[in-house]
Amino acid sequence: MRIIWKRYSVGALLLAFLSLLFAGCGDYSSSSPTPPQPQQLKTVSGYVSNSVTGLALPGAVVTAYGVDANGVQASAPLAGSSFGVSDQNGMYSLKIPASYVGTLVVKATLPTSGVGKRVAGLSTPAPTPLRAAISITGTNDVLSVMISYATDAAVQLIENNATAANLATGFTPTGFSADNVLKANRVLEAVFGTGFNIIQPPSDPSALGTSSTGAQNLVVAIQAFNQVLVSESTSTSQIVTLLVTTGLGSGISDALVNAIQDVVSTDLSSVLPPSFQPSPAIISSITDAGTTPVTVPVVSDTTPASAPASVTATAVSSTQVSVTWTASSDAESGIANYIIYRSVNSGAFEQLAVLAGSATSYLDTSAAPQTAYQYKMTAVNGTGLTSAYSNVASVSTPADPNAPDTQIYTLTGRITANGVGVVNVKVDLTGSGTGSATTDSNGDYSFYVLSGSYTVQPDPQQTNYLFTPLSKTVTVAGASVSGQDFTAAQTGSAGGSVTYPSGSANGSVTYPDGSFTTGIVYPTGVVIGGVSYPAGTVVVSIHYPNGALISGVNYPAGTVISTVSYPGGVVVGGVTYPGGSTAVVVTYPNGTITTKIVFASGNVLTSTAYPTGTFSVSIIYASGTVVGGVTYPAGTVVTQVTYPSGAVIGNVTYPAGTIFTTVSSPSGGVGITIGYPDGSVGYGLDYNNSQNNYTTYVP
């Protein structure tokens, strides 16, 4: 038999497709199934404290356990919940299903490290879990769930006294029912203080001194109980059971009171405030419990108080925020406490404070400058039920006015000439900071500065421009500063002698026609060419107090030319100077100067003092006076020349032996090319004694 494979194959494929279609591939026209939605969760958070010290305990692993309708705690963690680990402040946070209501037990498994911190010589117990029981009624987050030695004592009180097998008077045999949880907490408030189950533990011993009185009493009580566990060889379970059945007995009661006093006066004396006293209510309750059990209260109020209303937050300083609210109400049991929560910069809310039920305001002194805060509250009634949350109040604190401003600001300006920006002008900054900048193509400059006082000045050495104003004083106070502008005047070219038309400006001075040489500043007046200058005129480095410049001009006393100071006289070409004239570093009491040759009497050059005589360059005249009928005694020397007695030009008389160069001049006169006109000496004549081959005779 022959098989047609091609036809068979096509038929097989068609049958396979039809079988899939009719076998239940589903309604191919319908949409895909809706994916499951993620489970809604709520937060349970609070703090874990050390079972021995009562201080915050980091590193504890916290898990949540459900409680069934019979009040029995489940053996496994609550399905859908997460665990939390306490941080350095003891704070933990975990998630549970938002739909969960009823009693929840949270358990902190203590790390092996941390528990062993010894306090007052207490022995280190083996790490044992601590628990707390809470009632949850809604879907909101549950905050301030504390886990401590005290809350664990409340759990043990319920386990040993609220079951059908072991039922203490006042409890119901419903285990961890909401009713029994409230009763257990109320009973233990007698020995641990009101609101012990909502009080945040101090982070370390140093924080104990600034903690609330409730927190201080709770730490003292926890440490006292630990001492008694050792001294009386008892257990927490036995103590809390005795507390509600027969009473503690005088032994345990007295031991607890003494331990409290011992902890305060000895163990914690260095960290508690000097004025601290143990709670009289706790001391009284423990004393009474020595003979009479604590009565388990009847919980008739099962309705939480109203939430605090109209919560407001106001920053009263950079580090303080005032929180106010309208009081809650509870007609049945009143308001026992308020709990304030705070969020920092939109973070998670954390417990800030537990206040008395009579409070309507709170001052947060732990705020930081320039920080955003949010506050909300709950009220706790006399039964221990917690209200819903209040509204959220927001506030931001201002900057600290006394803190140094480390913010960087800009200081900017522009330099223009005839409305156009001037490029490449160096601008200097001095004052609270220093620096320099160069203008860009638009004439703009900028500096990065801190708050402070500054001086801004275009470089005065700029050769092409004069700036108005010369500088600016600028104050930068918490904001950038702009508009620090200057105008530049360019009225000629740099270098050489520039002629300025009438009305040219230099700084704030206006000049009529005249000339300007770079680096020369004329405060007022006219420049060059027989012009008179008023007092204070400056030409290069020459300062003229008063008078007129250029050849043949008379200068009054105090005139300065270059580095030469002349008290009075006339300058240039055979001018005679009165006493006190100075040339360079030489002081002359009296005499005449022409070019580099100076004649005087009593001359001083550097450190050399000359007796009566005359000095010319390096030539020394031993004694006598020069020029115009002056008589020299014997021994006068001019270079190597000796002059015999006689006169040399202008009726000058020389004593015998006078010689000039190699010429012997008898009495009468000296010729050659040397002439001494009356009142002057050898203009252009070089009296040099570089060979030191002259002889000086002192008469």
SVG drawing of the C-alpha trace seen along z (x, -y; Angstrom):
<svg xmlns="http://www.w3.org/2000/svg" viewBox="-18 -140 124 142">
<polyline fill="none" stroke="black" stroke-width="0.4" points="0.0,0.0 1.3,-3.4 1.0,-6.3 0.8,-9.9 3.0,-11.6 2.3,-15.1 -1.4,-14.8 -1.2,-12.9 1.0,-15.6 -1.3,-18.4 -4.2,-16.5 -2.4,-15.8 -1.5,-19.4 -5.1,-20.4 -6.5,-17.8 -3.9,-19.0 -5.0,-22.6 -8.7,-21.7 -8.1,-19.5 -6.3,-22.4 -9.0,-24.8 -11.9,-22.7 -10.0,-21.1 -10.2,-24.3 -7.6,-26.8 -10.1,-29.2 -12.2,-31.9 -9.7,-33.4 -11.9,-36.5 -11.7,-37.4 -9.0,-39.5 -6.1,-38.2 -6.7,-37.5 -6.1,-40.4 -2.8,-40.0 -3.0,-39.7 -2.7,-43.1 0.1,-43.5 -0.9,-43.1 -1.6,-46.4 0.7,-46.8 0.9,-49.0 3.8,-49.9 4.4,-48.8 7.3,-50.7 8.8,-51.5 11.9,-51.0 13.6,-48.1 15.4,-48.6 18.0,-46.6 16.4,-44.1 19.0,-44.9 19.8,-48.6 16.5,-49.9 18.5,-51.9 18.1,-51.7 19.2,-48.4 20.5,-48.3 20.7,-45.1 17.6,-43.4 15.6,-41.5 11.8,-42.2 9.1,-39.9 5.3,-40.0 3.0,-37.2 -0.7,-37.1 -3.2,-36.2 -6.2,-34.0 -9.8,-34.4 -9.1,-32.5 -6.3,-34.9 -3.5,-32.4 -0.3,-33.7 0.6,-31.9 3.9,-29.9 5.0,-31.2 5.4,-34.9 2.4,-36.6 1.9,-35.7 2.7,-38.5 4.7,-40.4 8.4,-41.5 10.9,-41.7 12.8,-44.8 16.2,-45.4 16.6,-48.1 19.1,-50.9 21.6,-52.7 18.7,-54.4 16.8,-51.2 14.2,-52.0 12.7,-49.3 10.1,-49.2 8.3,-46.3 5.4,-45.7 2.2,-43.7 -0.9,-43.3 -3.0,-46.4 -6.1,-44.3 -4.9,-42.7 -6.9,-43.8 -6.8,-42.4 -4.0,-41.7 -0.5,-41.5 2.6,-40.3 5.9,-41.7 9.0,-39.8 12.6,-41.2 15.3,-38.5 18.2,-40.1 21.7,-39.9 24.5,-38.3 26.3,-41.6 24.7,-44.5 22.9,-42.6 26.1,-42.1 26.6,-45.8 27.1,-45.7 25.3,-48.3 26.0,-48.6 27.7,-45.2 24.6,-43.4 25.3,-39.9 24.9,-39.3 21.8,-37.1 21.6,-34.9 19.9,-36.5 16.2,-36.0 13.4,-37.4 11.4,-40.4 7.8,-40.9 5.0,-43.4 1.3,-43.0 -0.8,-45.6 -4.3,-46.0 -4.8,-47.0 -8.2,-48.3 -7.7,-50.0 -5.6,-50.2 -3.4,-53.1 0.3,-52.7 0.9,-51.7 3.7,-53.7 5.2,-53.8 5.2,-50.0 7.8,-49.7 9.5,-46.4 11.2,-46.3 11.6,-44.4 8.4,-46.0 6.3,-45.2 7.6,-41.6 6.5,-41.5 3.0,-42.4 3.0,-39.6 4.1,-37.1 1.4,-38.5 -1.2,-37.6 0.3,-34.2 0.3,-33.1 -2.9,-34.7 -5.4,-35.1 -6.0,-31.5 -8.6,-28.9 -5.9,-27.0 -4.5,-30.0 -6.9,-32.9 -6.3,-35.7 -9.1,-37.8 -10.0,-40.5 -8.7,-38.8 -10.8,-36.9 -9.7,-33.4 -9.2,-34.9 -5.4,-35.1 -4.2,-38.0 -7.6,-39.6 -7.7,-43.4 -9.3,-43.5 -6.6,-41.6 -3.8,-43.5 -5.3,-46.8 -5.6,-45.3 -2.1,-44.0 -0.6,-47.3 -2.7,-49.1 -1.5,-46.7 2.2,-47.2 1.9,-50.9 1.9,-50.6 5.6,-49.5 6.9,-50.9 5.0,-54.2 2.2,-55.6 2.5,-55.0 5.5,-52.8 4.5,-50.9 4.7,-54.1 7.8,-55.7 10.9,-55.8 14.1,-54.6 17.1,-56.9 19.7,-56.2 22.6,-56.0 23.5,-56.9 24.4,-60.5 20.9,-61.0 19.2,-59.9 19.8,-63.2 17.7,-65.1 15.0,-62.4 11.5,-62.8 10.8,-62.0 8.7,-59.0 11.7,-57.6 14.0,-58.1 11.7,-56.3 11.3,-53.4 15.0,-52.9 15.4,-53.0 12.6,-50.5 14.0,-48.1 17.5,-48.1 16.0,-47.7 14.0,-44.6 17.1,-43.1 19.0,-43.5 16.1,-41.8 16.0,-38.9 19.6,-38.2 19.4,-39.1 16.1,-37.3 16.7,-34.4 13.3,-34.9 11.9,-35.4 9.9,-38.1 7.0,-35.6 6.9,-34.9 7.0,-38.6 4.1,-39.7 2.0,-36.7 2.5,-37.5 1.7,-41.1 -2.0,-40.2 -2.6,-37.2 -1.2,-37.2 1.0,-40.3 4.8,-40.5 5.6,-39.7 7.7,-42.0 11.0,-40.4 10.6,-41.2 8.7,-44.5 11.5,-45.8 14.2,-44.6 12.6,-46.5 12.3,-49.7 15.9,-49.4 17.1,-48.6 15.4,-51.7 17.1,-53.9 20.4,-52.2 20.2,-52.6 19.4,-56.3 22.0,-57.1 24.8,-54.9 24.5,-53.3 23.0,-56.2 24.0,-59.1 26.4,-60.5 23.8,-60.6 20.6,-61.4 19.8,-65.1 20.9,-66.0 17.3,-66.9 15.8,-63.5 13.7,-61.6 12.1,-58.2 8.4,-58.4 6.5,-58.5 3.6,-56.7 5.9,-53.8 7.5,-53.5 4.0,-53.6 2.6,-50.9 5.5,-48.6 5.3,-49.0 1.5,-48.4 2.0,-45.4 4.1,-43.8 0.9,-42.8 -1.9,-43.5 -2.1,-42.4 -2.6,-45.1 -6.3,-45.2 -6.8,-44.3 -9.0,-47.2 -12.3,-46.8 -12.0,-48.1 -15.4,-49.7 -14.2,-52.3 -13.7,-50.5 -13.8,-53.6 -10.7,-55.6 -10.5,-59.3 -11.1,-61.8 -8.1,-62.8 -6.2,-66.0 -7.5,-68.8 -6.1,-71.9 -2.4,-70.9 -0.2,-73.8 3.6,-74.1 5.5,-77.5 9.2,-78.0 10.1,-80.4 13.9,-80.2 16.3,-78.3 16.3,-75.4 12.9,-75.5 9.4,-74.8 6.2,-75.4 3.5,-72.8 0.0,-73.6 -3.4,-71.7 -6.9,-71.5 -7.3,-69.0 -8.9,-65.6 -11.8,-64.4 -12.9,-61.1 -16.0,-61.2 -15.4,-57.8 -11.8,-57.6 -10.3,-61.0 -7.0,-61.7 -3.9,-60.1 -1.3,-61.0 -0.5,-62.7 2.1,-61.2 3.7,-63.6 5.3,-62.3 7.7,-64.1 8.9,-63.7 12.2,-65.3 12.5,-66.4 9.5,-64.2 11.0,-61.1 9.2,-58.6 7.3,-59.7 9.0,-58.9 7.9,-59.4 9.1,-62.8 7.5,-63.0 5.0,-61.5 3.1,-64.3 0.7,-64.5 -3.0,-64.5 -3.4,-68.0 -0.9,-69.5 -2.0,-71.6 1.4,-72.7 4.9,-71.5 8.3,-73.2 10.5,-71.1 14.0,-72.2 15.8,-69.5 15.1,-71.1 17.9,-72.1 18.2,-75.2 16.8,-75.3 15.0,-72.0 11.5,-71.0 9.4,-69.3 5.9,-67.7 4.1,-67.0 1.1,-64.8 -0.4,-63.5 -2.5,-60.8 -4.3,-60.9 -4.2,-57.9 -7.3,-57.7 -7.3,-56.5 -7.9,-52.9 -4.8,-52.9 -6.7,-53.1 -5.1,-55.3 -7.0,-57.7 -6.8,-58.3 -4.0,-60.6 -4.5,-64.3 -4.0,-66.5 -0.4,-67.0 1.2,-70.4 4.2,-71.5 6.9,-74.1 10.5,-74.9 13.0,-76.4 15.0,-79.5 18.8,-79.7 20.8,-80.3 21.5,-84.0 24.7,-83.4 26.1,-80.7 28.9,-81.7 27.5,-82.0 29.3,-79.5 27.1,-80.0 28.9,-81.2 27.6,-84.3 28.5,-86.3 29.7,-89.9 29.4,-91.2 29.7,-94.4 30.6,-95.9 33.2,-98.4 32.1,-100.5 33.6,-103.4 31.0,-105.4 28.4,-102.7 30.5,-99.9 32.1,-97.1 35.8,-97.3 37.7,-94.0 40.8,-92.8 40.6,-95.2 42.0,-93.7 39.8,-94.2 41.1,-93.7 39.1,-92.5 40.2,-93.2 38.5,-93.0 36.9,-89.9 38.5,-88.1 41.0,-88.9 41.2,-88.1 41.4,-89.5 39.3,-89.1 39.5,-90.3 36.6,-91.8 35.2,-89.7 34.2,-90.8 31.1,-92.6 33.2,-94.3 31.7,-92.1 33.6,-90.8 32.6,-88.5 33.9,-87.2 32.7,-84.3 32.5,-85.5 31.2,-84.8 29.2,-87.3 31.5,-90.2 32.7,-93.6 34.8,-94.1 36.5,-96.8 36.4,-96.5 38.9,-98.5 39.9,-98.4 43.6,-98.2 44.9,-101.8 47.9,-100.8 45.8,-100.5 47.5,-102.8 44.7,-103.6 41.9,-104.4 40.9,-106.5 38.0,-104.9 35.0,-106.5 34.7,-105.8 38.2,-104.8 36.8,-102.0 33.6,-100.7 32.9,-99.4 30.5,-96.5 28.7,-94.6 27.6,-91.0 25.0,-89.9 23.4,-86.6 22.7,-87.3 24.6,-87.9 25.4,-91.5 25.3,-92.8 25.5,-96.2 29.0,-97.2 29.8,-99.1 32.6,-101.5 33.0,-103.9 36.4,-104.2 37.6,-107.4 40.2,-107.0 41.3,-110.5 44.6,-109.7 47.1,-107.1 49.6,-105.5 53.2,-106.4 55.3,-109.5 53.7,-112.9 50.0,-113.0 48.2,-116.3 44.7,-116.5 42.1,-119.0 40.6,-121.4 38.4,-119.8 40.1,-116.4 39.5,-114.4 42.0,-112.6 40.1,-111.0 37.8,-113.7 40.1,-116.6 39.4,-118.6 42.4,-120.1 42.5,-122.9 44.8,-122.5 48.1,-120.8 50.2,-117.7 50.2,-114.4 53.1,-111.9 52.3,-108.4 52.4,-108.1 52.1,-111.8 49.1,-113.0 48.2,-116.7 45.5,-117.2 44.6,-120.7 46.0,-123.3 47.6,-123.4 50.5,-121.4 53.8,-122.3 55.1,-125.4 55.7,-128.2 52.5,-127.3 52.1,-128.1 51.2,-125.2 49.4,-125.6 50.4,-123.8 50.6,-120.0 51.5,-119.6 53.3,-116.4 55.4,-115.8 56.6,-112.2 58.4,-111.8 58.9,-115.5 56.7,-117.3 56.4,-121.1 54.6,-122.6 54.1,-125.9 55.7,-128.0 56.4,-127.7 58.4,-125.2 61.1,-125.5 64.5,-127.3 64.9,-130.5 61.9,-129.9 62.2,-130.8 61.1,-128.1 60.2,-128.9 61.6,-127.0 60.9,-123.3 61.1,-122.7 62.1,-119.2 63.6,-118.2 64.0,-114.5 65.6,-113.3 67.3,-116.7 65.7,-118.9 66.4,-122.6 65.2,-124.7 65.2,-127.8 66.9,-129.4 67.0,-129.4 67.6,-126.5 69.6,-126.1 72.7,-127.8 74.8,-129.5 72.1,-129.7 73.2,-130.4 71.6,-128.4 71.4,-129.6 72.3,-127.5 71.0,-124.0 71.0,-122.9 71.1,-119.2 72.2,-117.3 71.6,-113.5 72.8,-112.3 75.2,-115.3 74.3,-118.1 75.9,-121.5 75.6,-124.3 76.3,-126.9 77.7,-127.1 77.0,-126.9 76.2,-124.0 76.7,-123.8 76.2,-120.5 78.0,-117.8 80.5,-120.1 79.6,-121.3 81.4,-124.0 80.7,-124.8 82.2,-125.0 81.7,-122.3 80.6,-119.8 79.4,-116.2 79.5,-113.4 78.0,-110.0 79.8,-109.4 82.8,-111.7 83.0,-115.0 85.1,-117.8 86.4,-120.8 86.1,-124.1 86.9,-123.5 85.5,-122.6 84.5,-119.4 84.2,-118.7 83.4,-115.1 86.3,-113.1 88.6,-116.1 89.3,-117.4 90.3,-120.9 91.8,-120.9 90.8,-124.3 89.6,-127.6 86.7,-128.8 86.2,-128.8 85.5,-131.4 85.3,-135.2 88.0,-136.7 88.4,-133.4 91.8,-132.8 93.2,-129.2 96.0,-128.5 99.2,-126.7 98.9,-123.1 95.7,-123.3 95.5,-120.3 93.6,-119.9 94.2,-116.4 98.0,-116.3 98.4,-120.0 100.1,-122.5 99.5,-126.2 102.0,-128.8 100.6,-131.8 98.7,-134.1 95.2,-134.5 93.3,-132.4 90.6,-134.3 88.1,-136.5 90.4,-138.0 90.8,-134.6 93.9,-134.5 95.9,-131.2 98.7,-130.9 102.3,-130.0 103.0,-126.7 99.8,-126.4 100.1,-124.1 97.6,-123.2 98.4,-119.9 102.0,-120.3 102.0,-124.1 103.6,-126.1 101.6,-129.2 103.5,-132.0 101.6,-134.6 99.2,-136.3 97.0,-133.9 96.5,-130.6 95.7,-130.4 95.3,-127.6 91.6,-126.7 90.5,-126.8 88.5,-129.8 86.7,-130.3 84.0,-132.9 83.0,-134.8 80.5,-132.7 81.1,-129.4 83.6,-126.5 84.8,-124.7 81.6,-123.9 82.4,-120.7 85.7,-120.2 86.3,-116.7 88.0,-116.7 88.6,-113.0 91.0,-111.4 90.6,-107.7 94.4,-107.2 94.4,-108.4 97.7,-110.1 97.1,-113.4 98.4,-114.8 96.3,-116.6 97.9,-119.1 96.0,-120.1 97.2,-123.5"/>
</svg>
